[in-house]
Amino acid sequence: MTLLLFLEQVLNGLQSGVMLFLTAAGLTLVFGVMGLINLAHGSLYMIGAFAAAAIAAATGSFTLAIIAALTAAAAAGALVEMVVIRRLYTRDHLDQVLATFALILIFSEATRWVFGSFPLYLDIPDALSGSVRLPGGIEYPRYRLALIAVGLTLAAGLFFLISRTRLGIQIRAGESDREMIAALGVNISKLYTLVFALGAALAGFAGALVGAIQSVQVGMGEPVLILAFVVIVIGGIGSIKGALVGAVLVGLTDTLGGVLLPEALRLFMAPSDAAAVGSALASMLIYLLMAVVLIWRPHGLYGMRA
Amino acid sequence: MISEKLLNGALIAGLLLVVLHAHLTDAPFTITLATKVAILAVAGVGLNIALGLGGLVSLGHAAFFGIGGYAMGILASHAQSYVPLMQSPVLIEGTKSMPVIWLVALLASALAALLIGALSLRTSGVYFIMITLAFAQMFYYFAISWPAYGGEDGLSIYVRNGFPGLNTLDPIQYFLVCFGVLVLALLVSFRLRTSPFGLALNAARQSTARVQAIGQNPFRLRLTAFVISGAITGLAGALFADLNRFVSPTMFSWQTSGEIMVFVILGGVGRVMGPLAGAALFILLEHLLGGVSDYWHIYLGALLLGVVLFARGGLVGVLTEGRSGDD
């Protein structure tokens, strides 16, 4: 394995990490502020991707597709919050798990009903297709590089939002004492809807961006949701910083493990065995990473006691 | 409203009557459906020990269900191809004998539950839910990428495994085998509730600090419950694989975890017969609604949402109006 190939894989890992962050950030924010575990977050990711694919097919514009993804996911998020989720804040986690599991069933089947079971495809815009030559001579796809940039920019924006703006202060206050900020005149239920819609928009945005490299299909959200859970367990619930660190760690471990592990096993195994065993073990790596973090820090790298 | 005891008796009698009627009118498909109900109920009984008694919201019981399934698939496929499982240091051959397969399924899933439980019980609440779900997903991906036993395509077993003295290929006889296991699992679950262990576990669910104060170790109580729970669900996995004569990574999927939980909830958490009521309702809905619409999951989702939001206590709870519940 050459150094160039290795660096390329590091970039791939970073790219999948920042996209994972967008999904995990909403999830951790919703848990931190409302104390709600939302399994249907993956459905919002899927809704974003489908909205983008449908609008791109109708108009041919990638920009419009992205706007559609953001709008559709945020609207679906706000609607679901007002109709269902709102009733779950005071319930225990079991009720939240079941109700949001029911939402997955409804969203997935409704999407299958409207769009059918076949995957849709979303094309990369012309301006971002092709590849660029990076310093050191790596040819890297322009689109993936753009994803890294967009993801990091959004992460920075989110940090700014949480730590510097009025909304961010309200969100952090909501995390620590809900009654107190309600008493201070903040409209809690509006704040909750807003936070939920924000998380949904981030997930839908990630779904649309990733949908252009993978296919857009029913059930695409749940593997991402479970990965986002791993990210949150590693990073610590409620921590945006933890979500970013966890997401990049998971992205890098997953990508590099898939490439390096078979290579390493080839040193003392037949190549075909090494490929099989390596890929099987690589699929377990991120969960082993999670297990190690759990043993070392049961509440995640940046988490407080839940 | 009726008493829970009467309802429990009616459920068992109802299942037997349906099968008897199907047997007399020669409707093997109905018997197969009833067998599925019995097996899924066993899986639910397993989860209910962790969920209802221990308060452990495990969203990863597909891991144990799948391990039980693969225990059957691996042993039977080696017996089928006459290739030993292991030659050195000891010769281990495959088997087509159900009791042996069950024992392996129980042990393997208990071991997995011990490992997963020891790690995930270090945390609680929402962490526990996410971690159990993640570990089940690990098994799912492992089963997909491990080519030796079919990978993504799964494993087919041509002839159902044998039980001494019975012809398991006869639907009614296999139903009786599964029904017997269900009755045993229900008895275990019932005995556990009233045993000193079950009482301590239930107490730990309600107040960890108090249980600690009287000298019990909540972690050990929960881990024991999780292992028993995983082992029973693993046994159900072996039975399920034998019913279909097929195992695939789907048994490990998060949907399977969710569905096992749905059986328990539809029936009523922490109620001995809840999983049977829930599994029966689930299969009935799948059969009835599946005939009406290809998109029957929408109705299932709406029903589940309704139960969670408005009918806490599930089917058994609604019919007995909350009598003799846990809380």
HADDOCK unambig.tbl for C-alpha pairs under 7 A between the chains (distance, minus, plus):
assign (segid A and resid 37 and name CA) (segid B and resid 126 and name CA) 6.86 0.50 0.50
assign (segid A and resid 93 and name CA) (segid B and resid 126 and name CA) 6.77 0.50 0.50
assign (segid A and resid 94 and name CA) (segid B and resid 57 and name CA) 6.37 0.50 0.50
assign (segid A and resid 95 and name CA) (segid B and resid 308 and name CA) 6.09 0.50 0.50
assign (segid A and resid 98 and name CA) (segid B and resid 308 and name CA) 6.97 0.50 0.50
assign (segid A and resid 99 and name CA) (segid B and resid 305 and name CA) 5.21 0.50 0.50
assign (segid A and resid 99 and name CA) (segid B and resid 308 and name CA) 6.25 0.50 0.50
assign (segid A and resid 102 and name CA) (segid B and resid 301 and name CA) 4.21 0.50 0.50
assign (segid A and resid 102 and name CA) (segid B and resid 302 and name CA) 6.76 0.50 0.50
assign (segid A and resid 102 and name CA) (segid B and resid 304 and name CA) 5.94 0.50 0.50
assign (segid A and resid 102 and name CA) (segid B and resid 305 and name CA) 5.77 0.50 0.50
assign (segid A and resid 103 and name CA) (segid B and resid 301 and name CA) 6.39 0.50 0.50
assign (segid A and resid 105 and name CA) (segid B and resid 297 and name CA) 5.76 0.50 0.50
assign (segid A and resid 105 and name CA) (segid B and resid 298 and name CA) 6.04 0.50 0.50
assign (segid A and resid 105 and name CA) (segid B and resid 301 and name CA) 5.35 0.50 0.50
assign (segid A and resid 106 and name CA) (segid B and resid 297 and name CA) 6.66 0.50 0.50
assign (segid A and resid 106 and name CA) (segid B and resid 298 and name CA) 4.53 0.50 0.50
assign (segid A and resid 106 and name CA) (segid B and resid 301 and name CA) 5.44 0.50 0.50
assign (segid A and resid 109 and name CA) (segid B and resid 295 and name CA) 5.89 0.50 0.50
assign (segid A and resid 109 and name CA) (segid B and resid 297 and name CA) 6.33 0.50 0.50
assign (segid A and resid 109 and name CA) (segid B and resid 298 and name CA) 5.89 0.50 0.50
assign (segid A and resid 226 and name CA) (segid B and resid 134 and name CA) 6.14 0.50 0.50
assign (segid A and resid 229 and name CA) (segid B and resid 130 and name CA) 5.69 0.50 0.50
assign (segid A and resid 230 and name CA) (segid B and resid 134 and name CA) 6.52 0.50 0.50
assign (segid A and resid 233 and name CA) (segid B and resid 127 and name CA) 6.53 0.50 0.50
assign (segid A and resid 276 and name CA) (segid B and resid 146 and name CA) 6.70 0.50 0.50
assign (segid A and resid 276 and name CA) (segid B and resid 147 and name CA) 6.84 0.50 0.50
assign (segid A and resid 279 and name CA) (segid B and resid 145 and name CA) 6.41 0.50 0.50
assign (segid A and resid 280 and name CA) (segid B and resid 142 and name CA) 5.41 0.50 0.50
assign (segid A and resid 280 and name CA) (segid B and resid 145 and name CA) 4.87 0.50 0.50
assign (segid A and resid 280 and name CA) (segid B and resid 146 and name CA) 5.36 0.50 0.50
assign (segid A and resid 283 and name CA) (segid B and resid 141 and name CA) 5.97 0.50 0.50
assign (segid A and resid 283 and name CA) (segid B and resid 142 and name CA) 6.17 0.50 0.50
assign (segid A and resid 284 and name CA) (segid B and resid 138 and name CA) 5.59 0.50 0.50
assign (segid A and resid 284 and name CA) (segid B and resid 142 and name CA) 6.61 0.50 0.50
assign (segid A and resid 287 and name CA) (segid B and resid 134 and name CA) 6.99 0.50 0.50
assign (segid A and resid 287 and name CA) (segid B and resid 135 and name CA) 6.64 0.50 0.50
assign (segid A and resid 287 and name CA) (segid B and resid 138 and name CA) 6.43 0.50 0.50
assign (segid A and resid 291 and name CA) (segid B and resid 119 and name CA) 6.84 0.50 0.50
assign (segid A and resid 294 and name CA) (segid B and resid 119 and name CA) 6.99 0.50 0.50
assign (segid A and resid 298 and name CA) (segid B and resid 122 and name CA) 6.38 0.50 0.50
assign (segid A and resid 298 and name CA) (segid B and resid 123 and name CA) 6.10 0.50 0.50
